[in-house]
Amino acid sequence: RIQSYKWKVKYEYKSPDCYEKLVITINGESPGPTIFAEQGNTVVVEVDNLLVTENLAIHWHGIRQIGSPWSDGANGITQCPVQPGEKFVYKFVVDKAGTYIYHAHYGLQRSSGLYGSIHVIPSDGVKEPFSYDREHTLLINDWWHKSSAEQTAGLSSIPFRWVNEPQSLLIQGRGAYNCSLVNNQLNSLGTGSICNTTNPECSPHVIPVVFGKTYRLRIASVTSLSAINFMIEGHNMTIVEADGNYVEPVVVQNLNLYSGETYSVIVKADNDPSRNYWAAVNILGRMPKTPTGTAVFNYYPNHPKKPPLTTPPNGPLWNDTNYALAQSQSLKALKGFNPGPPFSSDRAINMFFTQNKIEGFSRWSINNFSFVLPSTPYLIALKQNLPHTFDPTPPPEKYDLQNYDIHLPPKNPNASYSDSIYRLDFNSTIDIILQNTNMLDPNKSETHPWHLHGHHFWVLGHGIGVFDPVNDPKKYNLVNPVVKNTVPAFPYGWTVIRFRADNPGIWAFHCHVEAHYYLGMGVVFEEGIERVARLPKSIMGCGKSKRLARP
Ligand SMILES: O=C1O[C@H]([C@@H](O)CO)C(O)=C1O
């Protein structure tokens, strides 16, 4: 079966948090339309780039793109960007039931609102390991009033202008900025204030429930920066799915979501039904300067517009790393649904990531190399044997930690730009050891959510401090490690993942903080390029592939 979509992508004036700005919409909406499909279906999305002055690429986050690596949507890696006025067709099979997302993968466009949900239900007759009466979708985002162009310019300038904390947190595209903070600014029509709390576009999102019923909430974070804590006042939640993989049920009062993670939780509407409750999102991991984002958990027959009289809950302390670590460590794969990991790996790649300076610019690096996109996408360059498109020297797999204190700013903050990639033996088992460090400022290390394209991986372990290659592997969970596609590396901590390089293609692995990837915090893997089928011409047309696109 084929699920077909036709999307018009353009900038429109919208007020998701009551403040009017340009938002990238799909068919007039942000979040864009939800893709509904059944496991094994083929999804076809024809994207019409009506952004007028901007390129475009859309990534299907969590979809492995088996047999269709050219549809992964990673600009500069798997395709040339879709140019203004052009159409592009993404076509891929959704091979695994679960909750996924899609979002822009070009510059900082995700933070302009280009994102949405993908729901893949199991094939006919296949039962899920939990039950519920109804389901609701909650996409969580952080929101800035500066455009992605202004943010990009700030990140690439001297002095460095950081994006700073978001103005609002959005649930299903809705937030509430405190309009009294903006004076005397007119909206785009000149008919009133640029910030208008009565604009229906920013009325709170409503989650309707009936007393006694059980709900599956599909919750995902597409934030550009923030780690999020989600909770529903007066209700516990049971985590049952993470990144499209079933987990052993864990009951929590609140759920931590790192950018790029998706979850399903089961919630029973079993509290006093005579009132509504807050669903609340708060920032974790960075000192919050953004008000709590809210939605209304609305018990029938209370009016959905009737806000609870209580104050929205604050969630855990933003800097309680042990709490965050414990929740990540509590996730285990559900028996019988996921094959376990191989007991050993063929290759371990250490990724030591640091905040750096290159020629005065602020950057992020892996093993002292800061990633830049080549002008010819790797998939085309390698498959079509185009010469001299990127540096063929393999990037380093280790870093000398003997003379490095991860708890201090780097002694020598200089790094280099690189577009070289890791080439993996097809079908080999790869471990990645992510090592977090102190930033350029003293006493600062942040949580980084790492996302792998083309794969789901086993999370073998997390820890705080310097990874110990002798003793820490003895503590790996090789029995029931959770399977994910995005995983946090905690402040001053390490995270180890394992995957099989069994999906022919070119796959990005990067920090899902949009500005960090832009500033070089990513790497690229090649595996089984010789097994990739003939590439569609539609992905070509830039760099050295310019002439290949000609009909
Ligand atoms: O890349 C970053 O830059 C800022 C800060 O280090 C400089 O303003 C920050 O918090 C980041 O994550």
The ligand as a Tripos MOL2 file, in Angstrom:
@<TRIPOS>MOLECULE
LIG
   12    12     1     0     0
SMALL
NO_CHARGES

@<TRIPOS>ATOM
      1 O1         27.2430   26.5500   21.5600 O.2       1 LIG1
      2 C1         26.9440   27.2120   22.5550 C.2       1 LIG1
      3 O2         27.2940   28.5160   22.8010 O.3       1 LIG1
      4 C2         26.6980   28.9250   24.0330 C.3       1 LIG1
      5 C3         27.7260   29.4540   24.9750 C.3       1 LIG1
      6 O3         28.7550   28.5500   25.1570 O.3       1 LIG1
      7 C4         28.3480   30.7350   24.4600 C.3       1 LIG1
      8 O4         27.4350   31.7580   24.4620 O.3       1 LIG1
      9 C5         26.0390   27.7120   24.5330 C.2       1 LIG1
     10 O5         25.4140   27.6250   25.6850 O.3       1 LIG1
     11 C6         26.1660   26.7350   23.6380 C.2       1 LIG1
     12 O6         25.6520   25.5200   23.7560 O.3       1 LIG1
@<TRIPOS>BOND
     1     1     2 2
     2     2     3 1
     3     2    11 1
     4     3     4 1
     5     4     5 1
     6     4     9 1
     7     5     6 1
     8     5     7 1
     9     7     8 1
    10     9    10 1
    11     9    11 2
    12    11    12 1
@<TRIPOS>SUBSTRUCTURE
     1 LIG1         1 GROUP 0 **** ****
